Amino acid sequence: MFVVCGEALMDVFATGDTPSGTALDARVGGSPFNTAIGLARLGQPVAFLSSISRGFLGERLLQALQAEGVDTCAVQRSDARTTLGLVGLDSQRVPSYSFYGEGGADRQLLPAALDALPDGIQAIQFGSFAMVVEPVASTLCALVERERDHALIAYDPNIRLNVEPDLAPWRDRLAWMLSRAHLLKISDEDLALLQPGVAASDFAASALEAGVKLVVVTRGAQGATAWTRRAQATVPTPHVEVVDTVGAGDTFQAALLTWLAEHDALSAPALAALSAEALERALTFAAAAAAITCSRRGADLPRRAELPG
């Protein structure tokens, strides 16, 4: 059983002008929300830990999780409003985000929610802005401390400066997680923000020294590289006709975790023991999944049948 923790929101896309304004297309989203659905679509048992509004948008978020087969036993309900993320595409069709989340339901996760988690947890995914805004961040940090000796801890910072523009909390959380996470996936963009001028290989070496067992740095169209203490591998990004890149990183992480689950590698010792050939296969699988998402509009993550066996 996987558990994915963090925000659930509505991504709102501008679809064109109308006589009196702009047409909007609201879609369920949020990085952890997408990752949970990605794991479910890839055939993995997964529960989602979050707080979701009782309003109509929250009902739609909950409905989407349940329709995909995500376990919602740990989802808490709140009278607060649903967070909105307005998504626009630049000239390279890369998404930029404007968040309306202050006081949102997904920030209202309190420690009592941890009692609702299911038994048999093997891996827990953390990341995105839920790790730096309160009170949810404190709740999730308490979960890290409680479970880090019992389950694989995976972390993707997934920085959103529109939510928290001060880099200090993001840097502090990364530093805190380096001695607690077993799997760290970070984009080169986030790495450049958090540790400007530091080469990916140097960052990986320092993360491994701190206790991380597997470090993965993704580089968008330039591929991805993984490091353990004993091995390293790099793979290219498959060529696709890119519609947009919304959800690509979430897809990569869900697929990477799926590959590890399918190969009995969801533990700290198993991560540390991965060979260069195994790392290459894991990255290739994850990159293929992310490429499929990039070929479709929005965070439309692939199903297991769309990927190699």
Phi, psi and omega per residue, in radians:
M1 nan 2.202 2.969
F2 -1.585 2.632 2.889
V3 -2.177 2.271 3.056
V4 -1.978 2.305 -3.029
C5 -2.045 2.467 2.995
G6 2.412 -2.749 -2.930
E7 -1.370 2.671 2.983
A8 -2.306 2.220 -3.034
L9 -2.584 -3.115 3.029
M10 -1.901 2.132 2.967
D11 -1.486 2.179 -3.065
V12 -1.985 2.010 -3.094
F13 -1.754 2.405 2.972
A14 -1.361 2.212 -3.086
T15 -1.938 0.067 3.109
G16 2.406 2.855 3.140
D17 -1.337 2.626 2.991
T18 -2.098 2.969 3.133
P19 -0.992 -0.474 -3.077
S20 -2.069 0.110 -3.119
G21 2.970 -2.271 -3.088
T22 -2.341 2.375 3.059
A23 -1.414 2.407 -3.106
L24 -2.119 2.495 3.107
D25 -2.118 1.865 -3.098
A26 -1.606 2.236 -3.121
R27 -2.253 2.533 3.106
V28 -1.057 2.508 -3.099
G29 -2.997 -2.776 -2.972
G30 1.876 2.341 -3.051
S31 -0.959 -0.914 3.116
P32 -1.114 -0.684 3.082
F33 -0.982 -0.834 3.123
N34 -1.077 -0.730 -3.121
T35 -1.114 -0.699 3.101
A36 -1.079 -0.793 3.121
I37 -1.167 -0.650 3.092
G38 -1.043 -0.763 3.106
L39 -1.110 -0.747 3.137
A40 -1.102 -0.739 3.136
R41 -1.156 -0.446 3.120
L42 -1.583 0.204 2.995
G43 1.523 0.278 -3.105
Q44 -1.754 2.416 3.033
P45 -1.221 2.212 -3.026
V46 -2.571 2.415 3.023
A47 -1.962 2.648 -3.127
F48 -1.986 2.246 3.107
L49 -1.918 1.965 -3.109
S50 -2.895 3.055 2.973
S51 -2.029 2.277 -3.036
I52 -2.205 2.453 -3.102
S53 -1.089 2.612 3.019
R54 -1.425 -0.111 3.126
G55 -1.237 3.109 -3.040
F56 -1.132 -0.555 3.095
L57 -1.243 -0.666 3.059
G58 -1.100 -0.694 3.089
E59 -1.056 -0.659 3.139
R60 -1.195 -0.672 3.084
L61 -1.084 -0.801 -3.137
L62 -1.117 -0.724 3.122
Q63 -1.051 -0.717 -3.128
A64 -1.126 -0.758 3.102
L65 -1.034 -0.845 -3.089
Q66 -1.151 -0.635 3.126
A67 -1.146 -0.507 3.140
E68 -1.524 -0.087 3.129
G69 1.540 0.289 3.075
V70 -1.390 2.328 3.110
D71 -1.248 2.152 -3.101
T72 -1.896 0.372 -3.096
C73 -1.109 -0.455 -3.110
A74 -1.738 0.074 3.102
V75 -1.317 2.205 3.080
Q76 -1.681 2.682 3.139
R77 -1.935 2.520 -3.051
S78 -2.397 2.629 3.043
D79 -1.427 -0.106 3.110
A80 -1.215 2.847 -3.081
R81 -1.377 2.794 3.080
T82 -1.336 2.364 3.069
T83 -1.156 2.454 3.090
L84 -2.025 2.360 3.032
G85 -2.096 1.948 3.114
L86 -1.446 2.232 -3.037
V87 -2.001 2.178 3.028
G88 -2.189 2.654 -3.133
L89 -1.879 2.358 3.102
D90 -1.454 -2.978 -3.057
S91 -1.171 -0.368 3.065
Q92 -1.626 0.118 3.138
R93 1.107 0.571 3.026
V94 -1.697 2.337 -3.062
P95 -1.299 2.481 2.923
S96 -2.087 2.619 -2.951
Y97 -2.150 2.470 2.965
S98 -2.211 2.040 -3.019
F99 -1.770 2.473 2.988
Y100 -2.112 1.508 -2.983
G101 -2.315 -0.049 -3.132
E102 -1.016 2.152 -3.118
G103 1.347 0.158 -3.093
G104 -1.189 2.787 -3.086
A105 -1.036 -0.651 -3.046
D106 -1.257 -0.116 3.036
R107 -1.602 -0.134 -2.954
Q108 -1.669 0.401 3.141
L109 -1.331 2.123 -3.077
L110 -1.902 2.787 -3.054
P111 -0.965 -0.529 3.140
A112 -1.039 -0.411 -3.134
A113 -1.107 -0.441 -3.095
L114 -1.142 -0.394 3.118
D115 -1.181 -0.321 -3.090
A116 -1.553 -0.048 -3.111
L117 -1.158 2.540 -3.121
P118 -1.290 2.897 3.037
D119 -1.387 2.903 3.024
G120 1.331 0.467 3.141
I121 -1.252 2.221 3.121
Q122 -1.848 -0.528 -3.111
A123 -2.631 2.508 -3.131
I124 -2.236 2.246 -3.137
Q125 -1.768 2.208 3.097
F126 -2.106 2.771 3.032
G127 2.671 3.137 3.125
S128 1.165 -2.856 -2.929
F129 -1.292 -0.228 3.065
A130 -1.082 -0.328 3.139
M131 -1.499 -0.060 -3.103
V132 -2.276 0.013 3.084
V133 -2.030 2.599 -3.073
E134 -1.824 2.706 0.079
P135 -1.527 -0.025 -3.040
V136 -1.081 -0.633 -3.086
A137 -1.064 -0.758 3.127
S138 -1.118 -0.662 3.102
T139 -1.109 -0.770 -3.123
L140 -1.220 -0.620 3.078
C141 -1.124 -0.645 3.076
A142 -1.095 -0.638 3.113
L143 -1.185 -0.704 3.077
V144 -0.994 -0.854 -3.109
E145 -1.106 -0.648 -3.105
R146 -1.225 -0.619 -2.935
E147 -1.928 -0.094 -2.980
R148 -1.140 -0.368 3.072
D149 -1.634 -0.012 -3.063
H150 -2.101 -0.412 -3.088
A151 -2.421 2.747 3.059
L152 -1.226 2.271 3.123
I153 -1.826 2.083 3.124
A154 -1.972 2.469 -3.058
Y155 -2.462 2.322 3.034
D156 -2.300 1.902 -3.066
P157 -0.972 -0.746 3.065
N158 0.793 1.142 -2.995
I159 -1.158 2.372 3.042
R160 -2.258 1.655 -3.093
L161 -1.217 -0.319 3.040
N162 -1.158 -0.430 3.132
V163 -1.559 -0.916 3.106
E164 -2.264 1.705 -3.037
P165 -1.283 -0.319 3.121
D166 -1.399 2.127 -3.106
L167 -1.268 -0.315 -3.069
A168 -1.010 -0.815 3.119
P169 -1.088 -0.626 3.108
W170 -1.156 -0.757 3.118
R171 -1.146 -0.722 3.130
D172 -1.096 -0.713 -3.130
R173 -1.188 -0.712 3.090
L174 -1.049 -0.813 -3.139
A175 -1.053 -0.698 3.137
W176 -1.159 -0.664 -3.082
M177 -1.351 -0.385 -3.073
L178 -1.053 -0.544 3.124
S179 -1.615 0.078 -3.076
R180 -2.186 -0.493 -3.117
A181 -1.458 2.501 3.042
H182 -1.633 -0.582 3.134
L183 -2.172 2.160 3.101
L184 -2.124 2.096 3.025
K185 -2.012 2.258 -3.114
I186 -2.492 2.468 3.069
S187 -1.390 2.741 3.109
D188 -1.133 -0.532 3.091
E189 -1.129 -0.786 3.126
D190 -1.169 -0.666 3.119
L191 -1.098 -0.713 3.132
A192 -1.132 -0.568 3.086
L193 -1.254 -0.758 -3.026
L194 -1.402 -0.634 -3.124
Q195 -2.396 1.249 -3.079
P196 -1.019 2.364 3.103
G197 1.455 -0.082 -3.141
V198 -1.564 2.205 3.114
A199 -1.167 2.594 -3.129
A200 -1.011 -0.694 -3.128
S201 -1.144 -0.655 3.114
D202 -1.210 -0.707 3.079
F203 -1.085 -0.777 3.137
A204 -1.033 -0.741 3.139
A205 -1.072 -0.728 -3.140
S206 -1.218 -0.636 3.110
A207 -1.157 -0.730 3.104
L208 -1.123 -0.666 3.105
E209 -1.124 -0.592 -3.130
A210 -1.299 -0.323 3.100
G211 2.301 -0.194 3.078
V212 -1.111 2.469 -3.115
K213 -1.662 -0.532 3.132
L214 -2.444 2.168 3.097
V215 -2.000 2.275 3.100
V216 -2.200 2.237 3.041
V217 -2.007 2.114 3.100
T218 -1.694 2.552 -3.061
R219 -2.271 0.620 3.089
G220 1.025 -2.202 -3.110
A221 -1.183 -0.195 -3.104
Q222 -1.617 0.048 3.051
G223 1.747 -2.763 -3.081
A224 -2.616 2.643 3.112
T225 -2.279 2.488 3.114
A226 -2.197 2.563 3.109
W227 -2.343 2.424 2.778
T228 -2.112 -3.097 3.091
R229 -1.169 -0.398 -3.030
R230 -1.949 -0.190 -3.015
A231 -2.641 2.830 3.099
Q232 -2.584 2.577 3.080
A233 -2.641 2.602 3.077
T234 -2.311 2.416 3.078
V235 -2.272 2.649 3.066
P236 -1.406 2.931 3.028
T237 -1.537 2.266 3.109
P238 -1.064 2.543 3.117
H239 -1.386 2.200 3.025
V240 -2.464 2.824 2.992
E241 -1.385 1.892 -3.013
V242 -1.364 2.163 3.002
V243 -1.539 -0.919 2.907
D244 -2.817 3.026 -3.085
T245 -1.922 0.292 3.124
V246 -1.093 2.181 3.102
G247 1.465 0.054 -3.092
A248 -1.132 -0.785 3.132
G249 -1.143 -0.649 3.092
D250 -1.130 -0.710 3.107
T251 -1.103 -0.795 3.136
F252 -0.981 -0.809 -3.104
Q253 -1.166 -0.746 3.114
A254 -1.070 -0.718 -3.130
A255 -1.245 -0.662 3.085
L256 -1.076 -0.795 3.109
L257 -1.111 -0.665 3.113
T258 -1.101 -0.799 3.111
W259 -1.029 -0.768 3.134
L260 -1.088 -0.713 3.117
A261 -1.125 -0.744 -3.110
E262 -1.211 -0.295 -3.122
H263 -2.018 0.425 3.058
D264 0.911 0.761 -3.088
A265 -2.105 0.455 -3.134
L266 -1.626 1.053 3.030
S267 -2.711 2.765 3.138
A268 -1.042 -0.812 3.115
P269 -1.083 -0.668 -3.133
A270 -1.168 -0.692 3.072
L271 -1.068 -0.804 -3.104
A272 -1.101 -0.457 -3.071
A273 -1.583 -0.042 -3.099
L274 -1.077 2.350 3.099
S275 -1.437 2.952 3.081
A276 -1.062 -0.685 3.130
E277 -1.144 -0.698 3.105
A278 -1.165 -0.717 3.092
L279 -1.057 -0.726 3.132
E280 -1.097 -0.736 3.124
R281 -1.153 -0.696 3.119
A282 -1.112 -0.807 3.137
L283 -1.139 -0.691 3.126
T284 -1.075 -0.741 3.110
F285 -1.100 -0.818 -3.112
A286 -1.153 -0.707 3.139
A287 -1.165 -0.640 3.103
A288 -1.119 -0.719 3.120
A289 -1.122 -0.788 -3.140
A290 -1.095 -0.634 3.131
A291 -1.114 -0.653 3.105
I292 -1.084 -0.775 3.114
T293 -1.066 -0.694 3.136
C294 -1.144 -0.380 -3.126
S295 -1.465 -0.020 -3.101
R296 -2.242 2.733 -3.116
R297 -1.314 2.353 3.072
G298 1.266 -3.007 -3.100
A299 -1.482 1.215 3.112
D300 -1.755 1.524 -2.988
L301 -1.342 2.639 -3.060
P302 -1.308 2.820 3.025
R303 -1.753 2.851 -3.017
R304 -1.030 -0.620 -3.092
A305 -1.167 -0.309 3.135
E306 -1.428 -0.140 -3.069
L307 -2.010 2.794 3.133
P308 -1.066 2.695 3.131
G309 -1.217 nan nan
